[in-house]
Amino acid sequence: MNAIATERNGSGTSAAVVQRWRRLAWLVLLIADAGLLAWGAGAAAIPGHLLGPGGAPILPAGYEGYSGGSWHQLVAIATSPKTAGYITLVFRMYGLYIVAFALLAVAIAATAFRRGDRWAWWALLVGNTVAFGSAMTYDRIVGAIGPFEWSEYLGLAVIYGSLAVTAPFLTGARAVRSGATSPTNAGIDERQMVRG
């Protein structure tokens, strides 16, 4: 049995590095998604003060980058404060969606992914691609890319790296740890013994 596991996982220094990365992958995912959670909370709570490119607030920078107009003029015009208020509301809602996703992703990474459930790997792959991808797409469309926005690219890269070394189709039946028990299969033998 150990010979099969050694053959599948390799041996030597590179195999040890991969095994260590697999054990830490859940933590990397948790940290990256916690960063997204912090950004989403800032977008929901303080959209006019959340830092964007060049230290400017992201909401005005995004509006100005997309429209070519001035955020301050939009707010100052008698008929436009409601427009600015609506744009702010939409941005806050986007922040809340990011918070909801990130809370779910942190919970999945800390529990089901860490335990090795296959569905958790796929959920984190799809969910992080959509969540980080939407934030990066917004930044590119509105032309508001600064140092903080580059952290989205870094976050998605480390997530993809972590998911690559824990891929269920490369590591066997389990995504992270091969000997972990999942609530979905725990106690099956005991239930079968009671019935049989």
Sequence and secondary structure as in RCSB ss.txt:
>XXXX:A:sequence
MNAIATERNGSGTSAAVVQRWRRLAWLVLLIADAGLLAWGAGAAAIPGHLLGPGGAPILPAGYEGYSGGSWHQLV
AIATSPKTAGYITLVFRMYGLYIVAFALLAVAIAATAFRRGDRWAWWALLVGNTVAFGSAMTYDRIVGAIGPFEW
SEYLGLAVIYGSLAVTAPFLTGARAVRSGATSPTNAGIDERQMVRG
>XXXX:A:secstr
 HHHHHHHH  SHHHHHHHHHHHHHHHHHHHHHHHHHHHHHHHHH TTTSB GGG BHHHHHHHHHHSS HHHHH
HSTTSHHHHHHHHHHHHHHHHHHHHHHHHHHHHIIIIIHHT HHHHHHHHHHHHHHHHHHHHHHHHHT   HHHH
HHHHHHHHHHHHHHHT HHHHSS SS TT   TTTTTHHHHHHHH 
